[in-house]
Amino acid sequence: SWRNYNLKPGPASPKVTKEVMLKTFEINAIAPLLVAQHFVPLMGKRNKLLYPIIAFMSSKVGSVDDNGSGGAYAYRSSKSALNNIAKSISNDLADEIRVVLLHPGYVRTDMTSGKGFIDVDESASGLLNAIEATDANTGFRFVDFKANLIPW
């Protein structure tokens, strides 16, 4: 389960192991990059009616600027790594696709032990709206489920 890999935001375990760090990076940073590498060639060529978009599920916890609580070393740093990967993809493929980083909000799920502020439907609906608001004129951005910009 994700609990075994210190993926849950919050205080860090007293000891963060190399194995926990590596597994968390594998799940939160490496896997999304590998998926993107396979999907980009399938997304179609940009034209007047189509501007392909890749959306990455990140977390506000990955924001360096917003880190006022510390802790969650594996989860926090893996999401920061994902943010940098997404930015690099955006730079590398700027003429072909648009990239958006998404923060789902503090959602009532197993990961938050049901203590989130919003339900899954509200988060998903907002994330879809943020993706749909991305077009050829929209630069790379990091937004939450309300499409509010999140600082780096």
C-alpha positions as CSV (number, residue, x, y, z in Angstrom):
1,S,0.0,0.0,0.0
2,W,1.0,3.6,-0.4
3,R,1.3,4.0,3.3
4,N,4.4,1.8,3.2
5,Y,6.2,4.3,1.0
6,N,5.7,7.5,3.0
7,L,3.5,8.9,0.2
8,K,1.0,10.4,2.6
9,P,1.6,14.1,3.1
10,G,2.3,15.0,6.7
11,P,5.2,14.6,9.2
12,A,8.1,12.5,7.9
13,S,8.8,9.2,9.4
14,P,11.6,9.5,12.0
15,K,13.8,7.7,9.5
16,V,13.5,7.9,5.7
17,T,15.2,5.0,4.0
18,K,16.8,4.9,0.6
19,E,14.2,2.2,-0.4
20,V,11.3,4.5,0.6
21,M,12.8,7.4,-1.3
22,L,13.5,5.3,-4.4
23,K,10.0,3.7,-4.5
24,T,8.3,7.0,-4.0
25,F,10.3,8.6,-6.8
26,E,9.5,5.6,-9.0
27,I,5.8,6.0,-8.4
28,N,5.5,9.8,-8.4
29,A,8.2,11.0,-10.8
30,I,9.6,8.3,-13.0
31,A,6.4,6.5,-13.9
32,P,4.6,9.7,-15.1
33,L,7.7,10.5,-17.3
34,L,7.7,7.0,-18.8
35,V,3.9,7.2,-19.5
36,A,4.4,10.6,-21.1
37,Q,7.2,9.3,-23.3
38,H,4.9,6.6,-24.7
39,F,1.8,8.9,-25.1
40,V,3.3,11.9,-26.8
41,P,3.8,10.2,-30.1
42,L,0.2,9.0,-30.0
43,M,-1.3,12.4,-29.3
44,G,-1.5,13.6,-32.9
45,K,0.0,16.6,-34.6
46,R,-1.0,20.1,-33.6
47,N,-3.2,21.9,-36.0
48,K,-5.8,24.7,-35.9
49,L,-8.4,22.5,-34.2
50,L,-6.2,20.3,-32.1
51,Y,-3.6,21.3,-29.5
52,P,-2.6,18.1,-27.5
53,I,-2.4,18.5,-23.7
54,I,-0.6,16.4,-21.1
55,A,-1.8,16.9,-17.6
56,F,0.3,15.6,-14.7
57,M,-1.2,14.9,-11.3
58,S,1.1,16.7,-8.9
59,S,0.5,18.1,-5.4
60,K,0.8,21.5,-3.8
61,V,3.1,19.6,-1.4
62,G,5.6,19.6,-4.2
63,S,5.8,23.4,-4.2
64,V,9.1,24.7,-2.8
65,D,7.6,28.1,-2.3
66,D,4.6,26.8,-0.4
67,N,6.5,24.5,1.9
68,G,5.8,26.0,5.3
69,S,5.5,22.7,7.2
70,G,8.4,20.5,6.2
71,G,8.3,16.8,6.6
72,A,7.0,14.2,4.1
73,Y,10.4,14.1,2.5
74,A,9.8,11.3,0.1
75,Y,6.4,12.4,-1.1
76,R,7.3,16.1,-1.2
77,S,10.5,15.7,-3.0
78,S,9.1,13.2,-5.5
79,K,6.3,15.7,-6.4
80,S,8.9,18.5,-6.8
81,A,10.8,16.2,-9.2
82,L,7.6,15.6,-11.1
83,N,7.0,19.3,-11.4
84,N,10.5,19.8,-12.9
85,I,10.0,16.9,-15.3
86,A,6.7,18.4,-16.5
87,K,8.3,21.8,-16.9
88,S,11.1,20.3,-19.0
89,I,8.6,18.4,-21.2
90,S,6.7,21.7,-21.7
91,N,10.0,23.4,-22.8
92,D,11.0,20.5,-25.0
93,L,7.7,20.1,-26.8
94,A,6.4,23.7,-26.6
95,D,5.6,23.7,-30.4
96,E,3.7,20.4,-30.2
97,I,1.8,20.2,-26.9
98,R,0.7,22.0,-23.8
99,V,1.5,20.8,-20.3
100,V,-0.4,21.5,-17.1
101,L,0.4,20.4,-13.6
102,L,-2.6,19.7,-11.4
103,H,-3.2,19.7,-7.7
104,P,-6.4,17.9,-6.8
105,G,-6.9,19.6,-3.5
106,Y,-7.2,18.0,-0.1
107,V,-9.6,15.2,-1.2
108,R,-11.5,12.9,1.0
109,T,-9.8,9.6,0.1
110,D,-8.0,6.7,1.7
111,M,-4.8,8.7,1.4
112,T,-6.2,11.5,3.6
113,S,-8.1,8.9,5.9
114,G,-11.3,10.6,4.7
115,K,-10.3,13.9,6.3
116,G,-10.1,16.0,3.1
117,F,-11.9,19.2,2.5
118,I,-13.6,18.2,-0.8
119,D,-15.0,15.0,-2.3
120,V,-13.6,13.2,-5.3
121,D,-16.3,14.4,-7.7
122,E,-15.6,18.1,-6.9
123,S,-11.9,17.6,-7.4
124,A,-12.3,15.6,-10.7
125,S,-14.8,18.1,-12.1
126,G,-12.4,21.0,-11.3
127,L,-9.4,19.2,-12.7
128,L,-11.3,18.5,-16.0
129,N,-12.2,22.2,-16.2
130,A,-8.6,23.2,-15.7
131,I,-7.5,20.8,-18.4
132,E,-10.2,22.0,-20.8
133,A,-9.1,25.7,-20.1
134,T,-5.7,24.8,-21.5
135,D,-5.2,25.7,-25.2
136,A,-2.6,27.0,-27.6
137,N,-2.5,30.4,-25.9
138,T,-2.1,28.9,-22.4
139,G,1.5,28.6,-21.2
140,F,2.8,26.0,-18.8
141,R,1.2,26.3,-15.4
142,F,0.7,24.6,-12.0
143,V,-3.0,24.9,-10.9
144,D,-5.3,23.5,-8.3
145,F,-8.8,22.0,-8.9
146,K,-10.2,25.6,-9.0
147,A,-7.6,26.6,-11.7
148,N,-5.8,28.9,-9.2
149,L,-2.1,29.2,-9.9
150,I,0.1,27.5,-7.3
151,P,3.6,29.1,-6.7
152,W,6.7,27.1,-7.4
